[in-house]
Amino acid sequence: MALAVVETYADNMQAHIAKGLLEAHGIEATLLHDGFHSTYGSAIGEVPLMVDEENLVRAKEILNEEFTDSNFDSFSA
C-alpha cells in the first residue's frame, strides 16, 4: 500500500499527538524522518504525518474534527 501525507507539523510534539490520535481511531500512521527531526529540530522543516492512501480521507476527517489549534490554547510546557 502506498503512503500519503495527511498533514505536516512544524512541531514534533504536535506530530506525535496527531499520530496517537489517528492510532487511537485504528489508523496506522507514520512520521517521516521522526528520529532525525527530534535530533536536529527545525533544521529539516516540517514533519510529515503519513497514512495508507485508503485511510487518507478518514484521517483528515479525524484531524479536522479533533485536532485543532484551539485544543492547544491552554497548553504550556
N, C-alpha and C positions, 0 to 999 in steps of 0.2 A: 504494500500500500504506500502511496505517496504522501509525504507530509506537506502541510500548508501552514503558512504563518497566519495565526488567528489574531495576534496583537503584538506590538512591540512595547517595551518598557525601558525607560531611561534608568530606573531604579531597580537593582537586582532583588531587593526585598519585595517590592510590589509584584515583580515577575514570579517569584516563588509563591506568593499568596494567591495569585491568579491561577497558577498551576495547581495548587492544592484545592482550590475551589472547583476547577474542572474535574479533577480526580475524585473529589467527593461526590460528583454527579456521574461518575462512571466513565469519564472520558480521559483516556490516557494522554498525557501531554509531555512535551519535551522542551527544555530551554536550550537553545543553541548557544554554544560557547559559554556555558554556565560557569565552569571552573575557571576559565580564562578571565571572564568578566569579574568574578569575585576577587581575583588576584590583582588585576590591572585597572579595576574601576571603570571610569568613563573613557579610558583610552581607546576603547573599541566602539564606543557609541551604545546604541540601544541593544537590549536583549530580546531576541525574537522568541515568542511562545508559539510552539508548533503542535498541531494535532493532525491525525489522519484526515485526508480530504473528505471522507464520508462523514466526519463529525464536525466539519468546519461551521456549518450553519448553526447547529445546536450550540456549539461552543461560543460563538459570537452572541447568541441569544442569552446564554447564561451570564457571560461577562457584562453585557449591556444591562441586564436586569439586576445583577447582584454585586457587581464590582465597579463602582463609580467613585469619582473623586470625593463626593460627599461622604462616603464611608470612611475617609481618612481625615476629615476635618478636625476631629477631636484627638487624632493620634499624634503622639510625640514620643520620640526616642531619647 
